């Protein structure tokens, strides 16, 4: 038998770690002195300890290692475990590479603008949502007000209370000077009968959207769109659907001054 200190020196594993492996059942001493509490190990336990260390080095959790040691792992099972771990590590590598691309793009942006932009862009997953929808071709973006009045007026008649801020969706696939294919949607709790140009619909999910917050007047939207579209290009994405504008705080009692408006711009994207 070998005292825990000597076993620690022999295996190059700290006493603290050996005690923790004992507490979790991964590697228990062959004998514990009842009076002194000393733990004793055997050279025959080194292969098991090495298996624990090898699996830990491959990225397996102690819980996974414990299950593997308890049940005994066949060569086929070990192969499957390693394949799964390989896929997990590849995903982590890809995520870190994408993060590196974002860091490099941000550095270039700071160097180009000689300062930090006020528009931070993040990628979000957008869930599907039940909405009331009104869609129309309008001459200019300012005419979107009519769609707001149309949709809120009809919801009021139906006794339906909005569940969140309204959203404007711009369906034109390319820039236009006039005649914009525009949709306004308002989150609602339940479906309702259509009428007066208002439909009950579901806003589809978006796997990835580049999102930024624009504080201030709608007149300054071009600045926000320049920033977000520049970010999309610099970070290896491309647009993949209609742009969305969530009017978090807009005209009304909450914000009489356009400088107090707050809008989230969401642009669906995919890898270029």
Protein Blocks (a to p, Z undefined) as FASTA:
>chain_A
ZZfklmmmmnopafklmmmmmmnomaccfbdcfklopacddfklmmmmmmmmmmmmnopa
fklmmmmmmnopafklmmmmmmmmmmmmmmmmmmmmmmmmmmmmmmmmmmmnopacfbdc
dddddddddddddddddfblklmmmmmmmmmmmmmmnopacfbdcddddfbfbdcfbhpa
dddddddfbdcddeehiacddddddfbacddddedjfklmmmmmmmmmmmmmmnopaceb
dcddddfbacdjklmblklpccddddddddZZ
